[in-house]
Amino acid sequence: MKNRQGELQPGAVVKMKKPHPCGSNSWELIRMGMDVKIKCLNCGRMVSFKRKKFEKALREILDREGD
């Protein structure tokens, strides 16, 4: 798997493998560090992951802030 660390920064919109129970799988990256915090773009719920688990569940980067 390609290292995407340089591409991921707060404000990026990412797509996860599994959808949130509200039906959306688009998330905004809020915090990136040892733990990762993401916010559902449909319902606003925030979820925290360990970085390794987040990278495994990440499908693609949809948009980056400033693009």
Buried (B, 14 or more C-beta within 10 A) or exposed (E): EEEEEEEBEEEBBBBBEEEBEEEBBBBBBBEBEEEBBBBBBEEEEEBEBEBEEBBEBBEEBBEBEEE
